[in-house]
């Protein structure tokens, strides 16, 4: 008995045959080959067993409460909002302090370096503000923000 097939089918073709994705014209040669080829039939049977095992394996879906990332209480929402406000105020204060320090030291600093520093911090601050404004606008217009998963 020969344990190897002289014209083996690709596993993807056998999988498509198993899933019923082939046309009648495509599936007929596969079916005829499986009837006469024990190694390919064993491979087909293995794929069928794997498919059946995966289709019958139970999958537990976590409840919706586990997906929710929003604060659950009013106090938590207030603390989170205050935390973000404090962080943004700190970042703004840090940027202003750095710009004042650079301006104070600017007496001996060449103009192109001064413009470079102000451009860097000013550009970063403007980008941050633009992103924040966009996020706030999108948040206000988001029809699905109160929809829970």
N, C-alpha and C positions, 0 to 999 in steps of 0.2 A: 504494500500500500504506500503510495506516494504521500509524504507529509507536507509537501510544498506545492503551491499552485504555479502553473507555468504562466498564467495570465491573471495575476491578482488584480482585484479592484482596489481603487483608492478608498480609504476609510471614509472620506467625505462623501463619495458616491454611495457607499453602503449606508451611511447615516442619512443621506437624502432619501434613499429608498425606504429605509425604516420609518422616516417621518412622513412618507407619502408625498414628497415634494417633486418627484419625477413624473414626467408625462408617461402615458402608456407605452409610447415608442421607446423611451429611455429605460423604463423599468422592466420591460420584457427581457432584454438580454441579461440583466442582472439576475432576475428570477431564474432564468434557464441556467445561468452559470452556477447559482447557489444550489440548484437541484443536483448538479453533477460534480461539485467540488467541495469535499469535506473541509479542507482548511479554511476556505472562504466562508463556508457555512458556520464553522466554529467562531470565526471573527464576527460574523453577523449576529450569532447568538450572544456573544459577549457584549456587543454594542446594545442589543435589545435588553439584556439584563441590566446594563448600566442605565439605560434610558428609563426602564421601569423603576429602578431603585431611586433615581433622581425625581421622577414624577410622583412617587408615592411617599417620599420623605417629607414629614411634616415640617413646616417652617413657622416659627412663632414670631409674630409681628409685635414689636414693642407698642405699648399703649401710647396714645397721643401725648400724655403728660410727660413722657420721657423725652419727647422731641422738642418740647416748648423751651425756648431759651430766654423768653422774656421774664422780667421780674414778676414774681407771683403775688406780692403784696404791695400795698400803697407805700409803705415805708421803704421797701426795697427799691421801688421806682424813684422815690424822692432821693434816696441815697445815691442811686446810679446817676441821676440827672445832676445832682450836686457834685458828684465826683468828676463827671465829664466837664462841667463848668469850671471847677477848680483847676483841672488839668489844662484846659484851654487858656484860662487866665494866667496860669503859670508860664505856659509857652509864650504867650504874648508879652508878659513881663520880662521873660528871659530875652526875647528878641529885642525889646526896647532897650534893656540894659546893655546888651551887646552893641547895639547901634550907638548908644551914648558913649560907651567906652571907645569905640572906634573913632567917633567924632572928636572926643577929647584928645586922643592920640594923633589926630590927623594933622596937627601942626607941622610935624616933620615928615608926614607921609605924602608920597607923590600922588597926584590927582588920579592917575589911572588905577592905582591900588585902592584908593578910597572908593572910586566908582565900582570897582570889582567887588569889594566887600559889601557895599550898600546894595549893589545889584543882586548879589548872592542871597543875602538875608531878605531883602525886599521881595525878590522873586519867589523864594521859598514861602514867605508869609502870604503872598498873593495867591500862590497855588493852593496852599492850605485853606485859605479863606474861600477860594472858588469851589474847592471840593466840598467844604462844609456847607456852603450855600446850596450847591446842587443836591447834596444829600437831604438837606432840610426841605427843599422844594419837592423832591421826589417823595419824601416821607409824607408830606401833607397831601399829595395827590394820589398816593398809593391806595387804591380801592381794596387791596387784599391784606393790608397790614393787620387787620383785626381777625383775619381768617386763621383758624388754628388747623394744624395738620391732623 
